[in-house]
Amino acid sequence: MGRLTVDSPLGDLLLSSADGALTGVSWGRVDGDRPDTVLDAAARQLEAYFAGTLLCFDLPLKPAGTPFRQSVWSAMLAIPYGGTATYGGMARALGSGPRAIGGACGANPIPIIIPCHRVLGSGGAAGGYSGQGGLETKAWLLDLERRHAPTQPEPIKAQLALL
């Protein structure tokens, strides 16, 4: 299992990997980084994302979660850079309820890359955000993407490895 701490405009991010895939992004720092090729690629892509030059992550992902959460995270990956979806809209699309979608968003082990920050409440309400800084971080990420989004957003492309 690899791990790598990277600096970001949102604070230190701890990246985790296993079996050749990214398994986690969390806020914090640990001693004794054990980088690997996936983590090095994730660090480079996150740096470009924060600079506003990367609109599409291209990383192997393996978030641990239930089949339902996997389906929500997969749906989040389809939300284009600079775009948003609603908890209710995702719930209708997945045959679920908005609170269950919110729970899956809150349990997302790979925030930013699996863009749970792009999911809003009805009428554009912020909803919640489980990352460090909460709603302030969510607003910062959405603002970054709005400033750099192309006129025709491209869908996020990422491999979601189902367990």
C-alpha positions in Angstrom: 0.0 0.0 0.0 1.4 3.4 -1.0 0.9 6.8 0.5 2.0 10.2 -0.5 1.5 13.7 1.1 1.1 16.5 -1.4 0.7 20.2 -0.8 -2.5 21.8 -2.2 -4.2 25.2 -2.0 -6.7 23.4 0.3 -4.0 22.1 2.7 -2.0 18.9 2.8 -3.6 16.0 1.0 -2.8 12.4 1.8 -3.0 10.1 -1.2 -3.3 6.3 -0.8 -3.0 3.5 -3.3 -3.2 -0.3 -3.4 -2.9 -2.8 -6.2 -2.0 -0.2 -8.8 -5.0 2.1 -8.2 -5.8 5.2 -6.2 -7.8 4.3 -3.1 -8.0 7.5 -1.1 -7.6 11.2 -0.9 -7.8 12.7 2.6 -6.7 15.9 4.3 -3.6 15.6 6.5 0.0 14.6 6.5 1.8 11.5 7.7 5.5 10.8 8.0 7.1 8.1 5.9 5.6 8.6 2.4 5.7 5.4 0.2 5.1 6.8 -3.3 4.4 4.6 -6.3 3.6 5.3 -10.0 -0.1 5.8 -9.3 0.5 8.3 -6.5 3.1 10.2 -8.5 0.6 10.5 -11.4 -2.2 11.6 -9.0 0.1 14.2 -7.5 1.0 15.6 -10.9 -2.7 15.6 -12.0 -3.9 17.3 -8.8 -1.2 20.0 -9.2 -2.5 20.6 -12.8 -6.1 20.5 -11.6 -5.5 23.2 -9.0 -3.6 25.3 -11.6 -6.8 25.1 -13.7 -5.0 23.3 -16.6 -6.4 19.7 -16.0 -10.1 19.3 -16.7 -10.1 15.5 -16.7 -8.4 13.1 -14.3 -7.0 9.9 -15.9 -6.2 7.6 -13.0 -7.1 4.1 -12.0 -9.5 4.3 -9.1 -10.5 1.7 -6.5 -12.6 3.2 -3.8 -13.9 0.8 -1.2 -17.6 0.9 -0.7 -20.9 -0.9 -1.1 -22.3 -1.5 -4.6 -24.8 1.4 -4.1 -22.0 3.8 -3.1 -20.0 2.5 -6.1 -22.9 3.4 -8.4 -23.2 6.9 -6.9 -19.4 7.5 -7.3 -19.6 6.3 -10.8 -22.4 8.7 -11.6 -20.4 11.5 -10.0 -17.6 10.8 -12.5 -20.0 11.6 -15.3 -20.6 15.1 -14.1 -18.6 17.4 -16.4 -15.9 19.7 -15.1 -17.5 23.0 -14.2 -20.9 21.4 -14.1 -23.2 20.3 -11.3 -25.9 17.7 -10.5 -28.4 17.6 -7.7 -28.9 15.0 -4.9 -32.5 14.7 -6.1 -31.6 14.3 -9.8 -29.0 11.7 -9.0 -31.5 9.9 -6.7 -34.1 9.7 -9.5 -31.5 8.5 -12.0 -30.3 5.8 -9.6 -33.7 4.8 -8.2 -32.8 6.0 -4.7 -33.4 8.9 -2.3 -31.6 12.2 -2.0 -30.4 11.4 1.6 -28.8 8.1 0.4 -27.0 10.1 -2.3 -25.8 12.5 0.3 -24.6 9.7 2.4 -22.6 8.2 -0.5 -21.2 11.7 -1.2 -20.1 12.0 2.4 -18.5 8.6 2.3 -16.5 9.3 -0.9 -12.9 8.1 -0.2 -11.5 9.9 -3.2 -12.9 13.5 -3.0 -11.9 16.0 -5.6 -11.0 13.3 -8.1 -14.4 11.6 -7.7 -16.2 15.0 -7.7 -18.7 14.9 -4.9 -18.3 18.7 -4.7 -20.3 18.9 -7.9 -23.4 17.6 -6.2 -25.8 20.3 -4.9 -29.1 20.5 -3.2 -32.3 21.6 -4.9 -32.3 25.1 -6.2 -28.5 25.2 -6.1 -28.2 24.9 -2.3 -24.7 23.8 -1.3 -25.8 20.8 0.6 -22.8 19.5 2.5 -19.1 18.6 2.1 -17.2 16.1 4.2 -13.7 17.4 3.3 -11.6 19.7 5.5 -13.1 23.2 5.4 -16.6 21.8 4.6 -18.8 24.1 2.5 -16.0 26.7 2.1 -13.8 24.0 0.4 -16.8 22.9 -1.8 -17.4 26.5 -2.9 -13.6 26.9 -3.6 -13.6 23.8 -5.8 -16.7 24.9 -7.7 -15.3 28.4 -8.2 -12.0 27.0 -9.5 -13.9 24.8 -12.1 -16.2 27.6 -13.1 -13.3 29.9 -13.8 -11.5 27.4 -16.0 -14.4 25.4 -17.5 -14.5 25.3 -21.3 -17.7 26.5 -23.0 -18.5 22.9 -23.8 -17.4 20.9 -20.7 -15.9 17.5 -21.4 -17.1 14.5 -19.3 -14.7 13.4 -16.5 -12.9 10.3 -17.7 -11.7 7.9 -15.0 -11.7 4.2 -14.3 -13.9 3.2 -11.4 -12.7 -0.3 -10.4 -15.6 -2.1 -8.8 -14.8 -4.4 -6.0 
